[in-house]
Each structure stands twice: as structure tokens, then as C-alpha cells.
Amino acid sequence: MAYVISDDCVSCGACAGGCPVGAISEGDAHYQIDADTCIECGACAGTCPSGAISQE
């Protein structure tokens, strides 16, 4: 299951820098993860200071 970013995201960008495959980009309201690119490694969840990233 791919990881997702909730509305708790503060758009700091920490997760994007931690993604080894570049699956995270800035969306309209907050950052978002491309489920087709995500390799489900969880690196992004470990970098999120607001705890906004979890598996679906």
C-alpha cells in the first residue's frame, strides 16, 4: 500500500527530500505522493515533523 499525506501537512518539504524515488511533489493544498511511483519504503514518514504521512 502506498503512503499518503493527510491535511495535517504543513508543506515544509522535508518528506520530498527524503523520498529516494522522487514520488513526492507540492500539491495545491499540501504535498502529495504519487502512488504509482511510491515504493512503500516509509522514508518519507520518518522525516515528517507533523506526522502527516501514513500508509493507506
Phi and psi in radians as a Rosetta constraint file:
Dihedral C 1 N 2 CA 2 C 2 CIRCULARHARMONIC -1.219 0.35
Dihedral N 2 CA 2 C 2 N 3 CIRCULARHARMONIC 2.770 0.35
Dihedral C 2 N 3 CA 3 C 3 CIRCULARHARMONIC -1.480 0.35
Dihedral N 3 CA 3 C 3 N 4 CIRCULARHARMONIC 2.681 0.35
Dihedral C 3 N 4 CA 4 C 4 CIRCULARHARMONIC -2.313 0.35
Dihedral N 4 CA 4 C 4 N 5 CIRCULARHARMONIC 2.727 0.35
Dihedral C 4 N 5 CA 5 C 5 CIRCULARHARMONIC -1.948 0.35
Dihedral N 5 CA 5 C 5 N 6 CIRCULARHARMONIC 2.192 0.35
Dihedral C 5 N 6 CA 6 C 6 CIRCULARHARMONIC -1.482 0.35
Dihedral N 6 CA 6 C 6 N 7 CIRCULARHARMONIC 3.107 0.35
Dihedral C 6 N 7 CA 7 C 7 CIRCULARHARMONIC -1.205 0.35
Dihedral N 7 CA 7 C 7 N 8 CIRCULARHARMONIC -0.116 0.35
Dihedral C 7 N 8 CA 8 C 8 CIRCULARHARMONIC -1.294 0.35
Dihedral N 8 CA 8 C 8 N 9 CIRCULARHARMONIC -0.137 0.35
Dihedral C 8 N 9 CA 9 C 9 CIRCULARHARMONIC -1.036 0.35
Dihedral N 9 CA 9 C 9 N 10 CIRCULARHARMONIC 2.333 0.35
Dihedral C 9 N 10 CA 10 C 10 CIRCULARHARMONIC -1.789 0.35
Dihedral N 10 CA 10 C 10 N 11 CIRCULARHARMONIC 0.184 0.35
Dihedral C 10 N 11 CA 11 C 11 CIRCULARHARMONIC 0.986 0.35
Dihedral N 11 CA 11 C 11 N 12 CIRCULARHARMONIC 0.730 0.35
Dihedral C 11 N 12 CA 12 C 12 CIRCULARHARMONIC -1.422 0.35
Dihedral N 12 CA 12 C 12 N 13 CIRCULARHARMONIC -0.414 0.35
Dihedral C 12 N 13 CA 13 C 13 CIRCULARHARMONIC 1.522 0.35
Dihedral N 13 CA 13 C 13 N 14 CIRCULARHARMONIC 0.005 0.35
Dihedral C 13 N 14 CA 14 C 14 CIRCULARHARMONIC -1.042 0.35
Dihedral N 14 CA 14 C 14 N 15 CIRCULARHARMONIC -0.663 0.35
Dihedral C 14 N 15 CA 15 C 15 CIRCULARHARMONIC -1.170 0.35
Dihedral N 15 CA 15 C 15 N 16 CIRCULARHARMONIC -0.671 0.35
Dihedral C 15 N 16 CA 16 C 16 CIRCULARHARMONIC -1.082 0.35
Dihedral N 16 CA 16 C 16 N 17 CIRCULARHARMONIC -0.687 0.35
Dihedral C 16 N 17 CA 17 C 17 CIRCULARHARMONIC -1.240 0.35
Dihedral N 17 CA 17 C 17 N 18 CIRCULARHARMONIC -0.403 0.35
Dihedral C 17 N 18 CA 18 C 18 CIRCULARHARMONIC -1.573 0.35
Dihedral N 18 CA 18 C 18 N 19 CIRCULARHARMONIC -0.138 0.35
Dihedral C 18 N 19 CA 19 C 19 CIRCULARHARMONIC -1.441 0.35
Dihedral N 19 CA 19 C 19 N 20 CIRCULARHARMONIC 2.072 0.35
Dihedral C 19 N 20 CA 20 C 20 CIRCULARHARMONIC -1.248 0.35
Dihedral N 20 CA 20 C 20 N 21 CIRCULARHARMONIC -0.262 0.35
Dihedral C 20 N 21 CA 21 C 21 CIRCULARHARMONIC -2.026 0.35
Dihedral N 21 CA 21 C 21 N 22 CIRCULARHARMONIC 0.104 0.35
Dihedral C 21 N 22 CA 22 C 22 CIRCULARHARMONIC 1.165 0.35
Dihedral N 22 CA 22 C 22 N 23 CIRCULARHARMONIC 0.611 0.35
Dihedral C 22 N 23 CA 23 C 23 CIRCULARHARMONIC -1.468 0.35
Dihedral N 23 CA 23 C 23 N 24 CIRCULARHARMONIC -0.061 0.35
Dihedral C 23 N 24 CA 24 C 24 CIRCULARHARMONIC -1.942 0.35
Dihedral N 24 CA 24 C 24 N 25 CIRCULARHARMONIC 2.304 0.35
Dihedral C 24 N 25 CA 25 C 25 CIRCULARHARMONIC -2.433 0.35
Dihedral N 25 CA 25 C 25 N 26 CIRCULARHARMONIC 2.849 0.35
Dihedral C 25 N 26 CA 26 C 26 CIRCULARHARMONIC -1.358 0.35
Dihedral N 26 CA 26 C 26 N 27 CIRCULARHARMONIC 2.178 0.35
Dihedral C 26 N 27 CA 27 C 27 CIRCULARHARMONIC -1.713 0.35
Dihedral N 27 CA 27 C 27 N 28 CIRCULARHARMONIC -2.989 0.35
Dihedral C 27 N 28 CA 28 C 28 CIRCULARHARMONIC -1.145 0.35
Dihedral N 28 CA 28 C 28 N 29 CIRCULARHARMONIC -0.847 0.35
Dihedral C 28 N 29 CA 29 C 29 CIRCULARHARMONIC -1.700 0.35
Dihedral N 29 CA 29 C 29 N 30 CIRCULARHARMONIC -0.587 0.35
Dihedral C 29 N 30 CA 30 C 30 CIRCULARHARMONIC -2.870 0.35
Dihedral N 30 CA 30 C 30 N 31 CIRCULARHARMONIC 3.096 0.35
Dihedral C 30 N 31 CA 31 C 31 CIRCULARHARMONIC -1.140 0.35
Dihedral N 31 CA 31 C 31 N 32 CIRCULARHARMONIC 2.707 0.35
Dihedral C 31 N 32 CA 32 C 32 CIRCULARHARMONIC -2.439 0.35
Dihedral N 32 CA 32 C 32 N 33 CIRCULARHARMONIC 2.715 0.35
Dihedral C 32 N 33 CA 33 C 33 CIRCULARHARMONIC -1.937 0.35
Dihedral N 33 CA 33 C 33 N 34 CIRCULARHARMONIC 2.254 0.35
Dihedral C 33 N 34 CA 34 C 34 CIRCULARHARMONIC -1.359 0.35
Dihedral N 34 CA 34 C 34 N 35 CIRCULARHARMONIC 1.918 0.35
Dihedral C 34 N 35 CA 35 C 35 CIRCULARHARMONIC -1.075 0.35
Dihedral N 35 CA 35 C 35 N 36 CIRCULARHARMONIC -0.512 0.35
Dihedral C 35 N 36 CA 36 C 36 CIRCULARHARMONIC -1.293 0.35
Dihedral N 36 CA 36 C 36 N 37 CIRCULARHARMONIC -0.432 0.35
Dihedral C 36 N 37 CA 37 C 37 CIRCULARHARMONIC -1.671 0.35
Dihedral N 37 CA 37 C 37 N 38 CIRCULARHARMONIC -0.501 0.35
Dihedral C 37 N 38 CA 38 C 38 CIRCULARHARMONIC -1.016 0.35
Dihedral N 38 CA 38 C 38 N 39 CIRCULARHARMONIC 2.288 0.35
Dihedral C 38 N 39 CA 39 C 39 CIRCULARHARMONIC -1.779 0.35
Dihedral N 39 CA 39 C 39 N 40 CIRCULARHARMONIC 0.179 0.35
Dihedral C 39 N 40 CA 40 C 40 CIRCULARHARMONIC 1.032 0.35
Dihedral N 40 CA 40 C 40 N 41 CIRCULARHARMONIC 0.663 0.35
Dihedral C 40 N 41 CA 41 C 41 CIRCULARHARMONIC -1.472 0.35
Dihedral N 41 CA 41 C 41 N 42 CIRCULARHARMONIC -0.421 0.35
Dihedral C 41 N 42 CA 42 C 42 CIRCULARHARMONIC 1.464 0.35
Dihedral N 42 CA 42 C 42 N 43 CIRCULARHARMONIC 0.056 0.35
Dihedral C 42 N 43 CA 43 C 43 CIRCULARHARMONIC -1.029 0.35
Dihedral N 43 CA 43 C 43 N 44 CIRCULARHARMONIC -0.657 0.35
Dihedral C 43 N 44 CA 44 C 44 CIRCULARHARMONIC -1.129 0.35
Dihedral N 44 CA 44 C 44 N 45 CIRCULARHARMONIC -0.712 0.35
Dihedral C 44 N 45 CA 45 C 45 CIRCULARHARMONIC -1.078 0.35
Dihedral N 45 CA 45 C 45 N 46 CIRCULARHARMONIC -0.593 0.35
Dihedral C 45 N 46 CA 46 C 46 CIRCULARHARMONIC -1.272 0.35
Dihedral N 46 CA 46 C 46 N 47 CIRCULARHARMONIC -0.321 0.35
Dihedral C 46 N 47 CA 47 C 47 CIRCULARHARMONIC -1.723 0.35
Dihedral N 47 CA 47 C 47 N 48 CIRCULARHARMONIC -0.191 0.35
Dihedral C 47 N 48 CA 48 C 48 CIRCULARHARMONIC -1.353 0.35
Dihedral N 48 CA 48 C 48 N 49 CIRCULARHARMONIC 2.011 0.35
Dihedral C 48 N 49 CA 49 C 49 CIRCULARHARMONIC -1.271 0.35
Dihedral N 49 CA 49 C 49 N 50 CIRCULARHARMONIC -0.309 0.35
Dihedral C 49 N 50 CA 50 C 50 CIRCULARHARMONIC -1.792 0.35
Dihedral N 50 CA 50 C 50 N 51 CIRCULARHARMONIC 0.025 0.35
Dihedral C 50 N 51 CA 51 C 51 CIRCULARHARMONIC 1.145 0.35
Dihedral N 51 CA 51 C 51 N 52 CIRCULARHARMONIC 0.552 0.35
Dihedral C 51 N 52 CA 52 C 52 CIRCULARHARMONIC -1.527 0.35
Dihedral N 52 CA 52 C 52 N 53 CIRCULARHARMONIC -0.011 0.35
Dihedral C 52 N 53 CA 53 C 53 CIRCULARHARMONIC -1.956 0.35
Dihedral N 53 CA 53 C 53 N 54 CIRCULARHARMONIC 2.265 0.35
Dihedral C 53 N 54 CA 54 C 54 CIRCULARHARMONIC -2.599 0.35
Dihedral N 54 CA 54 C 54 N 55 CIRCULARHARMONIC 2.928 0.35
Dihedral C 54 N 55 CA 55 C 55 CIRCULARHARMONIC -1.414 0.35
Dihedral N 55 CA 55 C 55 N 56 CIRCULARHARMONIC 2.557 0.35
